[in-house]
Amino acid sequence: MTTLKIGIVGCGVGGMAAALALARRGHAVTLLEAFEQPRPVGSGLLLQPTGLAALRALELENAVRAAGAPVQELIGHDSRGRRVMALDYADWRSGAHGVGIHRAALFDALHAPLVPAGVEIITGARITRLENIARPVLHDAAGRAFGPFDIVLVADGSASTLRTALKPRARAPVYPWGAVWTNVVDPDGRFAGALRQVYHRAEVMCGALPVGRGPNGEAHCTAVFWSVPVAGMDDFLAGDFAAWRDTRLAPLWPGLAQAFAGHSDWSGFSRAIYRDVSVGRWDVGAFALIGDAAHGTSPQLGQGANLALVDAVELADRLVTAPSPAALKGWQADRRRHTGLYQLVSKALTPLFQSRGWFWPALRTWAFTPASRLPGFRQVGVGLLTGTLRLGRFPRVTRP
């Protein structure tokens, strides 16, 4: 097999998965990370059957399952107690489920095998300039040059600083709504088995996702999020914690407020800001965007990490039969038939759950929720939840 020299920018989920998949295929991989110490950002995420299939190809599925927690359902209610949605993995396949996991646990699972697989990791390399699309060379802020490479993958996330260098017409506006995340310990399993969400109109969305092992190894963790307009996030986190817990969270979800009884401030909360990424084709010469740098969306469908994992594994598989930069064109064209659906649906659904005013929540109550219960629509909803809705078949390597 032809050995390629591959550079990857970014030590997130997509970057690490691609590095591991490509190194195990025999390629010489250099992973460049801006921070001196790579670290996960955020709290919980939900791995779907598609992401788990990609992790199986990376020989990491068992480790991830051991660190996470099974999720059989997605359940959502509004502040009046009306059911907004209820999706059950069993409607897709008997015994199916997702896995809630803390980002730190997924990061550790992906990071630990990189060096043993032969990946060269260079930290403190903030790449600022890309040179020569046919035989790429990367330059960092310290004046160092890396390469030349046969292929370079840009995996520096939805807020990519390199995307416009490759695709000047790319757009990545920040969504008006973000979220704050934290973790609570749930020894009694009150939140086990399901991703639960509660909505107040479309201006507040809060949720609880069981994630298994926490960032410091604690067991029975649940990741909790609360939506906040990005413009007001600083003021929100400067506000009174007890007042938020007792006057905003408790009336909406008393059981979740009780889980914060021992908390007195905002310590342990992290911010999450999302972007709607639109770039067209992901490849330019021997360069390609991957993961959120190529197709970031709002978190409404919760597919970011799953799509990035599938990107990485399918690219490594394609390079087996076509080991050259030319393979990037076919890979991204095939992947966009999958990711494009999620970008489109996420953009359409987001206002129903995160927006101001009465119109969108009314549309959700009187149109979206009843329609979602009709034959056919439910199957589409479960397909979206599981990540299996795709134009064209999954390659064997990522088939759930």
C-alpha positions as CSV (number, residue, x, y, z in Angstrom):
1,M,0.0,0.0,0.0
2,T,1.2,3.5,-0.8
3,T,2.2,5.4,2.3
4,L,1.1,9.0,2.4
5,K,2.5,11.8,4.5
6,I,-0.6,13.4,6.1
7,G,-0.9,16.6,8.3
8,I,-3.9,17.2,10.5
9,V,-4.7,20.5,12.1
10,G,-6.7,20.2,15.3
11,C,-6.8,17.7,18.2
12,G,-10.6,17.5,18.5
13,V,-12.8,14.5,17.8
14,G,-12.5,14.6,14.0
15,G,-8.8,15.3,14.0
16,M,-7.9,12.6,16.5
17,A,-10.2,10.0,14.9
18,A,-8.7,10.8,11.4
19,A,-5.1,10.6,12.8
20,L,-5.8,7.2,14.4
21,A,-7.7,5.7,11.4
22,L,-5.0,6.9,9.0
23,A,-2.0,5.8,11.1
24,R,-3.5,2.4,11.5
25,R,-3.7,2.2,7.7
26,G,0.0,2.7,7.5
27,H,0.2,6.4,6.7
28,A,2.7,8.8,8.3
29,V,0.5,11.2,10.3
30,T,1.5,14.5,12.0
31,L,-1.2,16.0,14.3
32,L,-0.7,19.7,15.0
33,E,-2.5,21.3,17.9
34,A,-2.5,25.0,18.8
35,F,-2.6,24.5,22.6
36,E,0.4,23.3,24.6
37,Q,-1.8,20.8,26.3
38,P,-4.7,19.4,24.2
39,R,-7.9,19.4,26.2
40,P,-11.6,18.7,25.6
41,V,-14.1,21.5,25.5
42,G,-17.6,21.2,26.8
43,S,-19.5,18.6,28.8
44,G,-21.7,15.8,27.5
45,L,-22.5,14.4,24.1
46,L,-24.6,11.6,22.7
47,L,-22.9,9.0,20.5
48,Q,-25.4,7.5,18.0
49,P,-25.2,4.1,16.3
50,T,-23.3,5.7,13.4
51,G,-20.6,7.2,15.7
52,L,-20.4,3.9,17.6
53,A,-19.9,2.0,14.3
54,A,-17.0,4.4,13.5
55,L,-15.6,3.8,17.0
56,R,-15.9,0.1,16.4
57,A,-13.7,0.5,13.3
58,L,-11.2,2.3,15.5
59,E,-11.3,-0.5,18.0
60,L,-12.6,1.9,20.7
61,E,-16.2,1.0,21.0
62,N,-15.9,-1.2,24.1
63,A,-13.8,1.4,25.9
64,V,-16.3,4.2,25.1
65,R,-19.2,2.1,26.1
66,A,-17.5,1.3,29.5
67,A,-17.0,5.0,30.1
68,G,-20.4,6.2,29.0
69,A,-24.1,5.4,29.8
70,P,-26.8,3.8,27.6
71,V,-29.5,6.1,26.3
72,Q,-32.7,4.4,25.0
73,E,-34.9,7.4,24.4
74,L,-35.2,11.1,23.8
75,I,-38.0,12.7,25.7
76,G,-39.1,16.3,25.5
77,H,-41.9,18.2,27.4
78,D,-42.9,21.8,27.5
79,S,-43.3,23.9,30.6
80,R,-47.0,22.9,30.7
81,G,-46.2,19.3,30.8
82,R,-47.2,18.6,27.3
83,R,-45.2,16.0,25.4
84,V,-43.3,17.7,22.5
85,M,-41.4,14.6,21.3
86,A,-40.6,11.0,22.3
87,L,-38.2,9.0,20.2
88,D,-37.3,5.5,21.1
89,Y,-34.3,3.7,19.6
90,A,-36.2,0.5,19.6
91,D,-38.3,1.9,16.8
92,W,-35.2,1.8,14.6
93,R,-33.8,-1.6,15.8
94,S,-34.7,-3.8,18.7
95,G,-32.2,-3.3,21.5
96,A,-30.6,-0.3,19.9
97,H,-29.4,2.7,22.0
98,G,-27.1,5.6,22.0
99,V,-24.3,6.2,24.5
100,G,-24.1,9.4,26.5
101,I,-20.5,10.3,27.3
102,H,-18.5,13.2,28.8
103,R,-16.3,14.9,26.2
104,A,-13.3,14.3,28.5
105,A,-13.9,10.5,28.4
106,L,-14.2,10.5,24.6
107,F,-11.1,12.7,24.3
108,D,-9.1,10.3,26.5
109,A,-10.3,7.3,24.5
110,L,-9.2,8.8,21.2
111,H,-6.0,10.4,22.5
112,A,-4.4,7.5,24.3
113,P,-3.8,5.2,21.3
114,L,-2.4,8.0,19.0
115,V,1.3,7.8,19.9
116,P,1.3,3.9,20.1
117,A,-0.3,3.9,16.6
118,G,2.6,6.0,15.3
119,V,1.0,9.5,15.2
120,E,3.4,12.4,15.7
121,I,1.8,15.0,18.0
122,I,3.1,18.5,17.9
123,T,1.5,20.9,20.4
124,G,1.9,24.7,20.7
125,A,1.6,24.8,16.9
126,R,-1.0,27.5,16.0
127,I,-1.2,27.2,12.3
128,T,-1.7,30.6,10.7
129,R,-0.8,30.1,7.0
130,L,-1.3,27.4,4.4
131,E,1.0,27.2,1.4
132,N,0.9,25.2,-1.9
133,I,-2.5,23.5,-2.4
134,A,-0.8,20.7,-4.4
135,R,2.0,19.9,-1.9
136,P,0.9,21.5,1.3
137,V,3.2,23.3,3.8
138,L,1.9,24.6,7.1
139,H,3.3,27.6,8.9
140,D,2.6,28.4,12.6
141,A,2.6,31.7,14.6
142,A,6.2,31.0,15.8
143,G,7.5,31.0,12.3
144,R,7.9,27.2,12.0
145,A,7.1,25.3,8.8
146,F,5.7,21.8,8.7
147,G,5.6,19.6,5.6
148,P,5.4,19.2,2.8
149,F,2.5,16.8,3.1
150,D,0.6,14.7,0.5
151,I,-2.7,15.6,2.2
152,V,-3.7,18.1,4.9
153,L,-6.9,17.8,6.9
154,V,-8.2,21.0,8.6
155,A,-10.0,19.8,11.7
156,D,-10.0,22.9,13.9
157,G,-13.7,23.0,14.6
158,S,-16.7,25.2,13.7
159,A,-14.8,28.3,14.6
160,S,-11.9,27.3,12.3
161,T,-9.3,30.1,11.7
162,L,-8.2,28.4,8.5
163,R,-11.5,27.7,6.7
164,T,-11.6,31.0,4.8
165,A,-8.0,30.5,3.6
166,L,-9.2,27.5,1.7
167,K,-12.8,28.6,1.0
168,P,-13.0,32.4,0.9
169,R,-16.8,32.3,0.4
170,A,-17.4,30.1,3.4
171,R,-19.8,31.3,6.0
172,A,-20.0,30.4,9.7
173,P,-22.3,32.8,11.6
174,V,-22.7,32.2,15.3
175,Y,-26.1,31.0,16.3
176,P,-27.9,33.5,18.5
177,W,-28.5,30.9,21.2
178,G,-25.7,29.0,23.0
179,A,-25.8,27.0,26.3
180,V,-24.1,26.6,29.6
181,W,-23.2,23.0,30.6
182,T,-22.2,21.3,33.9
183,N,-22.3,17.9,35.5
184,V,-24.2,16.5,38.5
185,V,-23.8,13.2,40.2
186,D,-26.9,11.0,39.9
187,P,-26.3,8.0,42.2
188,D,-30.0,7.1,42.3
189,G,-30.4,7.0,38.5
190,R,-33.2,9.6,38.4
191,F,-32.0,10.7,34.9
192,A,-30.8,7.3,33.6
193,G,-31.7,5.8,30.3
194,A,-32.9,8.9,28.4
195,L,-31.9,12.3,27.1
196,R,-34.6,14.4,28.8
197,Q,-35.4,18.0,27.8
198,V,-37.9,20.6,29.0
199,Y,-38.8,23.7,27.0
200,H,-40.4,27.0,28.1
201,R,-41.8,28.4,24.8
202,A,-38.7,28.4,22.6
203,E,-36.8,30.8,24.8
204,V,-35.5,28.2,27.3
205,M,-34.4,24.7,26.7
206,C,-32.8,22.6,29.5
207,G,-31.8,19.0,29.4
208,A,-30.2,16.2,31.3
209,L,-28.1,13.5,29.6
210,P,-26.6,10.6,31.5
211,V,-22.9,10.3,30.6
212,G,-21.5,7.6,32.9
213,R,-18.0,8.5,34.1
214,G,-17.3,12.2,34.8
215,P,-14.2,14.3,33.9
216,N,-12.5,13.4,37.2
217,G,-13.5,9.7,37.2
218,E,-16.7,10.1,39.3
219,A,-19.4,7.6,38.5
220,H,-23.1,8.1,37.6
221,C,-22.7,11.5,36.1
222,T,-25.3,13.4,34.2
223,A,-24.5,16.4,32.0
224,V,-27.0,19.3,32.3
225,F,-27.4,22.1,29.9
226,W,-29.4,25.4,29.9
227,S,-29.9,27.5,26.8
228,V,-28.8,31.1,26.9
229,P,-28.7,33.8,24.2
230,V,-25.0,34.3,23.3
231,A,-25.3,38.1,23.7
232,G,-26.5,37.6,27.3
233,M,-24.1,34.8,28.4
234,D,-21.7,37.0,30.3
235,D,-24.6,38.6,32.3
236,F,-26.2,35.2,32.9
237,L,-23.0,33.7,34.4
238,A,-22.5,36.9,36.5
239,G,-25.9,36.6,38.0
240,D,-27.0,35.0,41.2
241,F,-26.8,31.2,41.0
242,A,-29.3,30.4,43.8
243,A,-31.8,32.8,42.2
244,W,-31.5,31.0,38.8
245,R,-31.9,27.6,40.5
246,D,-34.8,28.5,42.7
247,T,-36.8,30.9,40.6
248,R,-36.1,29.7,37.0
249,L,-35.0,26.1,37.0
250,A,-37.2,24.8,39.9
251,P,-40.6,25.9,38.5
252,L,-39.6,24.3,35.1
253,W,-38.0,21.1,36.4
254,P,-38.1,20.6,40.2
255,G,-36.2,17.3,40.1
256,L,-33.3,18.8,38.2
257,A,-33.2,21.8,40.6
258,Q,-32.9,19.3,43.5
259,A,-29.8,17.9,41.9
260,F,-28.2,21.3,42.4
261,A,-29.0,21.5,46.1
262,G,-25.3,21.3,47.0
263,H,-24.2,23.9,44.5
264,S,-23.7,27.5,45.5
265,D,-22.2,29.1,42.4
266,W,-21.4,28.7,38.7
267,S,-18.2,26.8,39.2
268,G,-18.0,23.8,36.9
269,F,-20.2,25.4,34.2
270,S,-18.8,25.8,30.7
271,R,-20.0,27.7,27.7
272,A,-21.0,26.3,24.4
273,I,-21.4,28.5,21.3
274,Y,-22.5,27.0,17.9
275,R,-22.1,28.0,14.3
276,D,-23.9,27.3,11.1
277,V,-21.1,26.3,8.7
278,S,-21.5,26.5,5.0
279,V,-18.5,25.9,2.7
280,G,-19.7,24.0,-0.4
281,R,-17.1,21.5,-1.3
282,W,-14.7,20.7,1.5
283,D,-11.6,19.9,-0.6
284,V,-9.1,22.3,-2.3
285,G,-6.2,20.5,-4.0
286,A,-4.5,18.4,-1.3
287,F,-6.4,20.1,1.5
288,A,-9.7,19.1,3.0
289,L,-11.9,20.4,5.8
290,I,-13.3,17.7,8.1
291,G,-15.7,17.5,11.0
292,D,-17.2,20.8,12.3
293,A,-14.8,22.8,10.3
294,A,-16.7,21.5,7.2
295,H,-20.3,21.1,8.4
296,G,-20.9,22.5,11.9
297,T,-24.5,23.0,12.9
298,S,-26.7,24.0,15.9
299,P,-26.8,21.2,18.5
300,Q,-30.5,20.5,17.9
301,L,-29.9,17.1,16.3
302,G,-26.8,16.3,18.5
303,Q,-24.8,14.8,15.6
304,G,-21.5,16.8,15.5
305,A,-19.2,14.2,17.0
306,N,-20.9,11.3,15.2
307,L,-20.5,13.0,11.8
308,A,-16.9,13.8,12.5
309,L,-16.1,10.2,13.5
310,V,-17.8,8.9,10.3
311,D,-15.9,11.5,8.2
312,A,-12.6,10.2,9.6
313,V,-13.2,6.5,9.3
314,E,-14.6,6.7,5.8
315,L,-11.7,8.8,4.5
316,A,-9.2,6.3,5.8
317,D,-11.1,3.5,4.2
318,R,-11.3,5.3,0.8
319,L,-7.6,6.0,0.8
320,V,-6.9,2.2,0.9
321,T,-8.1,1.8,-2.7
322,A,-7.2,5.3,-3.9
323,P,-4.1,6.5,-1.9
324,S,-3.8,10.0,-3.3
325,P,-5.2,13.5,-2.9
326,A,-7.6,12.8,-5.7
327,A,-9.6,10.6,-3.3
328,L,-10.6,13.6,-1.3
329,K,-13.1,14.7,-4.0
330,G,-15.1,11.4,-4.0
331,W,-14.9,11.2,-0.2
332,Q,-16.3,14.7,0.5
333,A,-19.0,14.3,-2.2
334,D,-20.2,11.0,-0.6
335,R,-20.1,12.5,3.0
336,R,-22.0,15.6,2.0
337,R,-24.9,13.4,1.0
338,H,-25.0,12.4,4.7
339,T,-24.0,15.6,6.5
340,G,-26.1,17.9,4.2
341,L,-29.3,16.3,5.4
342,Y,-28.4,17.1,9.0
343,Q,-27.3,20.6,8.3
344,L,-30.6,21.3,6.5
345,V,-32.9,19.7,9.1
346,S,-31.0,21.2,12.0
347,K,-31.4,24.7,10.4
348,A,-35.1,24.1,9.9
349,L,-35.8,22.7,13.4
350,T,-33.7,25.1,15.5
351,P,-36.2,28.0,15.6
352,L,-38.9,25.6,17.0
353,F,-36.7,25.1,20.1
354,Q,-34.6,28.2,20.4
355,S,-36.1,31.5,19.3
356,R,-38.1,34.5,20.8
357,G,-41.7,35.2,20.5
358,W,-44.9,33.1,20.2
359,F,-44.9,32.0,16.5
360,W,-42.3,29.1,16.5
361,P,-43.4,27.4,19.8
362,A,-47.0,27.6,18.5
363,L,-46.0,26.0,15.3
364,R,-44.2,23.3,17.3
365,T,-47.3,22.6,19.4
366,W,-49.9,22.6,16.7
367,A,-48.0,21.2,13.7
368,F,-44.6,19.7,14.4
369,T,-45.5,17.6,17.5
370,P,-48.8,16.1,16.0
371,A,-47.0,15.4,12.6
372,S,-44.1,13.7,14.4
373,R,-46.6,11.0,15.7
374,L,-47.9,10.1,12.2
375,P,-46.8,6.9,10.5
376,G,-43.7,7.5,8.4
377,F,-42.7,10.7,10.3
378,R,-41.8,8.8,13.4
379,Q,-39.5,6.6,11.3
380,V,-37.9,9.7,9.8
381,G,-37.4,11.1,13.3
382,V,-35.8,8.0,14.6
383,G,-33.5,7.9,11.5
384,L,-32.5,11.5,12.3
385,L,-31.9,10.6,16.0
386,T,-29.8,7.6,15.2
387,G,-27.8,9.3,12.5
388,T,-28.8,6.7,10.0
389,L,-30.7,8.9,7.6
390,R,-28.5,9.2,4.6
391,L,-28.7,9.5,0.8
392,G,-27.0,6.4,-0.4
393,R,-25.8,3.4,1.7
394,F,-23.2,3.4,4.4
395,P,-19.9,1.9,3.5
396,R,-19.3,-1.4,5.3
397,V,-16.7,0.2,7.6
398,T,-19.3,2.6,9.2
399,R,-22.5,0.6,8.7
400,P,-24.5,0.6,12.0
